[in-house]
Amino acid sequence: REISECKRCPRLASYIRDVARNKTRRFRNQEYHGRPLPGFGDVNARLLIIGLAPAAHGGNRTGRMFTGDSSGDWLARVMHIHGFASIPTSQAKGDGLVLKNAYVTAAVRCAPPQNRPTREEMDSCHPYLERELKILGNVTTILCLGQIAYGSACRLYGVKRERFGHNRLFRYDGVQILTSYHPSRQNTQTGRLGWKAWSDVFERASMLVR
C-alpha cells in the first residue's frame, strides 16, 4: 500500500498518471493502473529477480510488474520452462500466474520516460527494495536484468560493482548475483538477447537455488 501511494518523485508520479489518462491506441478501452508497483511472487523465494522499472503500457497498465508486454512474455515463458511459474504467460492480474521459489521486483517502481530514471529517482526508490529484501528472508540468489538492476543489487549488499555482462555470476558473502541482459524489445528484436542465451540464465539460476 505504501508503494502504491508513493509520490516521492514528481516527474515519475506525473508521467505514469499522464500515460494512464492518455493511453495508447491499442489499449484505449482499458483502465490503466497508473500507480507505483510493488514486487510480486513467492515470499519464501530463494531467487529474487530485479528488473529496471514497470513498462508504461505493461505494468503501469495492468498493475503488475512484467505483465502485459513483450518483456513479461519472455519472463513468464522462461520461468515456466524452468519451474518458477505456474503458467507460461503474464497478461493481467488474476490470470492464474503463480510464482514458485521466485519473487519479481524492480529498481524503480514507476515507469520512467524513455526507460531512463534519474539518479535521484533511483535513490528515492531504493529503500523499498531494501525493505522487500528484509521481508524475503530466504533469498540466496539475485538475478539482475540489466545494468541498473545490477547496480541496485550491489548497493543492497554494499559490494563493489564488477563489469556487467550476460550470464555472469558474482559470489559475495551471503548472496550470489547473476546478471543478464534485460528482455526488452530493444534487446530481443536486435538479437542482442536470443532465446537460448535467455534460457541458459534461468537454467543456471535454477541450479543455484537448489
Phi, psi and omega in degrees: 000320181296317179297314185295339180260003186292137174223035182296329185247101185304319182298315181289318179301319179291318184296312184293330177284326175296316178299318181295327179283314187275329175058178171247158191303317186290344179242022188296338180266005181257152175276127178271145176293306172063032178221164177299153185243134168280172174285178177208158177137204184275115183289349175261013186298146171265340179253124174250124179253124180246124174256190179279296185192164175298152176277146184303319182248012174255262180301323179296336177272313189274338181086013176216136181300148178051046182223127176087018176214177185294325177297319177296323177298314180296318183291312181297318182297314183288326178292325176294316180301322185260015170084013180264350184222147184284331180224160185270013181226157177220093188252324184195158173300138181084012181275002179096359179288122176233128179270145182239120178061024179214147177226135184247130179214192182209159179290327181232139188264350177245146175294121179269149175303134180057022181057033182232088175288152176278165177300319180296322179292320177295320178297319181294327182277336189302322179302330177295320178294320178299318182288324175299317181298323178295323177292322182275079190285354184253006185295127176243339185223134176243126176257118184257121180264091180104166186292322180295318177298319179296318178299320179294321179295317178298321179295324179303322185255001179064039182248158181289136178283127179265182179289123183287145175195168180281133178059041174260141181243130178239128181253125177235172180296111176092354181203152173245130180246119180251135184245149181213153167296148179285141181279045177286160176302323180302324180273319185283326182278340177269353180087000177298324176237111177264168185296318182297315180297324178293313180294324179300323179298318182284331173297318178293317179299320178299319178293322183293327184268356179290000000 
